[in-house]
């Protein structure tokens, strides 16, 4: 297998097309889930180990998560579950 240096291939009038590389040739489809409570909005939080949820893991939109898990002051109503932002590449507790 031979590799040709990029400046020799894409030189046009002495100007290199640096801004066009690296070129995106494939972008993976990212699956989105709806909220499992209202079944309307896009899910923003994934909750694991919640005894009050329909299943584990359960996906919640922002409004359903706040009304189901947080008080009006923004504190957790109860413990015993893990919450992660969705979608994200690395799980981060919120």
N, C-alpha and C positions, 0 to 999 in steps of 0.2 A: 504494500500500500504506500503510495506517495502522497506527501502533503505539499501543497504549493502555498507559499506565503500570501496572506490575504492582500497586501498592498499591490502585488503584481496582478491579481485577479480583478480587483475592483477599482483600479485607477482609471479615472475618467478626466481627461484634460489636466492631469497633474493634481486633481483634487480627490482625496480619498473619502470614501463614503463611511466614515467612522460612526456616524450617528445611526446608521442602519444595522449595525452589528452590536451585540449578538441578536440575530433575527429570531423571533418567536415563530416556530413552525408547528407547535402543538400546545394547546392549553387544556389541561384536564378539566372535565366537567365537575363542578362542585355541587353535590346534592344538598338541597335545602329542605328543611322540614317545617311543617306548620306546627303551630301551638297545639298540644294535645288536649287542652282544656277548651278553648274557644273555637278551635279548628278554622281560624280566619287569618290571624296575623302570622308572620314569619317567626320561627323560634329563635330566641336569642340566648336562652339559658338551658343547660342540661343539668338535671338534678338526679343524683344517685342516692339510693338508700332512703328515700322518703316514704314513711309508712302511710302517709295521707294521700300520696299520689296514686294515679291509676296503675302505673307500672314503673319499673326501674330499669333503665333510665327513662326519664320523662322530660319532654321538651316543652318549655314555656316561653311565651312572648313576654315582653317587658311588663305590660299591664297585668297579666295574669300572675306573673312571678311576684310582683310587688304586692298585689292584693292577697295572694295566697301565703306568702312567706314573711313579709315585712310589716311592721307596724307603721303608723303614720309618721313617726319620727325617723323611720329608716332602719330600725333595729330588728333583728331576727325574732320572730314570734316563738320559735322552738328550735331545738338543736337535733342532731341525729341524722343529718344529710349533708351531702357534698354538692356544691354548685360550681359549674364551669361555664364560661362564656362559650357560645356557639355561633358561628363556626370559628375555630382557631386551630392552628397546627399543634400547639402545645397546650395541654390542659393547665389552666390557671384558676386557682380558687378565688372567688369574689367575696 
